[in-house]
Amino acid sequence: MKTVEEKLAKSLTAESIELIPYLPYLLQDLWELGSSPKDILNMITKHVHVSVETRILDLACGKGAVSVNLARELGCRVKGIDIIPEFIDFAINKAQEFGVEKLCEFKVGDINESVKTEKDYDIVIYGAVGDVLGNWEETITLLKNTVKNGGYIIIDDAYGNDNTSAKYPTREQWLKIFNSTGVRLIDEKIIEDDELASLNNKQQELIIKRANELKEKLPQKAHLFDSYIRSQQVECDELEKEISGVTMLLRNLAESL
Ligand SMILES: C[S@@+](CC[C@H](N)C(=O)[O-])C[C@H]1O[C@@H](n2cnc3c(N)ncnc32)[C@H](O)[C@@H]1O
């Protein structure tokens, strides 16, 4: 079984846990680390009745791009949890910058622990986090426990195309997982290829610049930074060619069980 560190490294496309201490430096120029705040906001606005009472939980919130944007646009309360302290500091600063610090609470923590205690949210977000909480059935079951009956779960992941990619379930397979875990797919937004390619190129450029700086400072670890750039590229290519990145809005059906 993979350790928390191994899953953390993988969630940020790092091949080895040796890279973890360098991730805040490598990713310092990025705010969004996976999910599109705009897509999530649109989905919530379209399907969920939001008021000042609405409470949102953003698990593995990264640098808070989704949380801060939701608090700004919807005026609701958001709690974000991430295991990297530098990311949480960044999120707190962003909340202050946008004047939503009273609506946002950011905390350093392991979400494997948070899912045991965080309860009764209206919406939980699990954006581009991968297998940190286990396989998909396990993940959805744990996420369900954090929301109210009839509450919503937003997952950002990928549909495998046909059966070519064993790593990701196809859309059909996702639907079976939803069925067996008692959630209903309410909406889905597949990331468009050109939108994705332009975002990937921009982000890749920023990461390569920082990786080159680290290589100069720490030449003995150059292999580590080179392999990070390679794995980022592989993930970008995979997303552009073999799988479809998707944001899914699910509803917890517990009230009707
Ligand atoms: C690809 S990023 C996505 C961040 C954010 N959800 C977004 O879309 O911008 C994955 C995040 O998962 C976090 N993470 C990985 N394992 C974790 C754990 N056990 N507990 C909390 N956060 C974790 C990482 O620190 C990283 O910020």
The ligand as an SDF file (V2000), in Angstrom:
LIG
                    3D

 27 29  0  0  0  0  0  0  0  0999 V2000
   -3.1260   18.5610   -8.0890 C   0  0  0  0  0  0  0  0  0  0  0  0
   -3.2370   19.3710   -6.5570 S   0  0  0  0  0  0  0  0  0  0  0  0
   -4.8840   19.9760   -6.5830 C   0  0  0  0  0  0  0  0  0  0  0  0
   -5.0950   21.1310   -5.6600 C   0  0  0  0  0  0  0  0  0  0  0  0
   -6.4900   21.7830   -5.7010 C   0  0  0  0  0  0  0  0  0  0  0  0
   -7.5460   20.8550   -5.4000 N   0  0  0  0  0  0  0  0  0  0  0  0
   -6.7150   22.4490   -7.0320 C   0  0  0  0  0  0  0  0  0  0  0  0
   -7.4500   21.8840   -7.8630 O   0  0  0  0  0  0  0  0  0  0  0  0
   -6.1190   23.5290   -7.2470 O   0  0  0  0  0  0  0  0  0  0  0  0
   -3.3180   18.0450   -5.3810 C   0  0  0  0  0  0  0  0  0  0  0  0
   -3.2570   18.5280   -3.9340 C   0  0  0  0  0  0  0  0  0  0  0  0
   -3.4560   17.4290   -3.0520 O   0  0  0  0  0  0  0  0  0  0  0  0
   -2.7420   17.7140   -1.8540 C   0  0  0  0  0  0  0  0  0  0  0  0
   -2.6350   16.4910   -1.0570 N   0  0  0  0  0  0  0  0  0  0  0  0
   -2.0820   15.3130   -1.4300 C   0  0  0  0  0  0  0  0  0  0  0  0
   -2.1920   14.4100   -0.4170 N   0  0  0  0  0  0  0  0  0  0  0  0
   -2.8430   15.0270    0.6030 C   0  0  0  0  0  0  0  0  0  0  0  0
   -3.2910   14.6130    1.8900 C   0  0  0  0  0  0  0  0  0  0  0  0
   -3.0890   13.3680    2.3470 N   0  0  0  0  0  0  0  0  0  0  0  0
   -3.9480   15.5070    2.6580 N   0  0  0  0  0  0  0  0  0  0  0  0
   -4.1670   16.7880    2.2200 C   0  0  0  0  0  0  0  0  0  0  0  0
   -3.7750   17.2270    1.0040 N   0  0  0  0  0  0  0  0  0  0  0  0
   -3.1300   16.3650    0.2010 C   0  0  0  0  0  0  0  0  0  0  0  0
   -1.4380   18.2730   -2.3810 C   0  0  0  0  0  0  0  0  0  0  0  0
   -0.7090   18.9730   -1.3980 O   0  0  0  0  0  0  0  0  0  0  0  0
   -1.9370   19.1700   -3.5210 C   0  0  0  0  0  0  0  0  0  0  0  0
   -2.1670   20.4720   -3.0790 O   0  0  0  0  0  0  0  0  0  0  0  0
  1  2  1  0
  2  3  1  0
  2 10  1  0
  3  4  1  0
  4  5  1  0
  5  6  1  0
  5  7  1  0
  7  8  2  0
  7  9  1  0
 10 11  1  0
 11 12  1  0
 11 26  1  0
 12 13  1  0
 13 14  1  0
 13 24  1  0
 14 15  1  0
 14 23  1  0
 15 16  2  0
 16 17  1  0
 17 18  1  0
 17 23  2  0
 18 19  1  0
 18 20  2  0
 20 21  1  0
 21 22  2  0
 22 23  1  0
 24 25  1  0
 24 26  1  0
 26 27  1  0
M  CHG  2   2   1   9  -1
M  END
$$$$
